[in-house]
């Protein structure tokens, strides 16, 4: 294996590891304000929405498929379900929909 590839892999590992390590080192033993904790709790839902919403708008075959999946995900998230439950619930609803129609 070329030394350029090895150094590239080492560099990619470093730039992936450092941003994950820094918050643990900087905030060790400190508690964040409640406002910041509230924002950080909503990051997974915001990220999930940003990834899924464009896909809903660009479904060509059956727009109801996308709308039903989005509605079920929004409802589960609004009710306070965990992100995994939101995703698996939407998959289950769309599986039933595709089986029936």
N, C-alpha and C positions, 0 to 999 in steps of 0.2 A: 504494500500500500504506500502511496506517495506521501511524503512528509507534509505536503500542502493539505492533503485531505485530513491527516491526523490533527494538524493545527486548527483546521476549520472545525472539526468535531469538538476539540477542546474549547475553542472560542464560543461555539454555540452552546455548549454545556455551561460555560461561565455566565453568558448573558441570560441564560434561562434560570440559573441557580441564584445569582446575586439578587435580582428583584424579589425573590421569594424569601431569601435569608434576611435582607435588610429590615423589614418590618419586625421580625422576631428580635433582632438585635437592638433596634432603636426603641421599641415599646415594651421591652421586657420589664415586668414588675409595675407597669403603668396601666391605668385604666383610661380608656377613651371616654370623652363626654357622651352623654346619652344621645344627643343629636347625631353625632358621627356614627355611633353604633346602629342607630335606626337606619341611616343611609346605607351602611355596609350590609345590613340584613337584606336590603332590597336589591343589591347588585345582581345576585343570580337571576332574579325575575326580570330585571331590566335587560340583562344580557340575553336571556332566553327570548324575550320579546323582540329585541333587535335582530336576532338571528332568524326568527320564524316569520315575522311580519312581512318582509319582502316576498317570501315564498308563497304566502297566502294570496298576495295581489297578482302573482304571475301564473296561477294555475289556469291552464287552457281548457282542459277537458270538462271538469265539474267544479264550478266555483263553490257549490254548496259543501263540497268535501273540505275545502279550506276554511270556509266560514264556520262549519260545525266543529272542526278541530280547534279553531281559535276560540270559539265560544266556550267549549268545554274546558280548555286550558285557562281562560280568563275566570271562569266560574270557580274552578278548583283553586286557583291562586287567590281569588277574592275570599274564599272560605278559609284561607290560611293553611292550605296543604303544603307539604314539603315539595321542593322542586322535582324530585324523583316521582312523587305521587302525581304531580301535575303532568309530567311527560307521559308516564305510564297510563294515566287516566285518559289522556287525549288519544293515545295509541289504541286503547281498548275501545273507546267510542268510535273511532274511525274504522276499526276492524269490524265492529258490528254493522256500521253503516255500509261499508263496502260488501259485506256478506249479504245484507238485505237488499241492496239496490245495485 
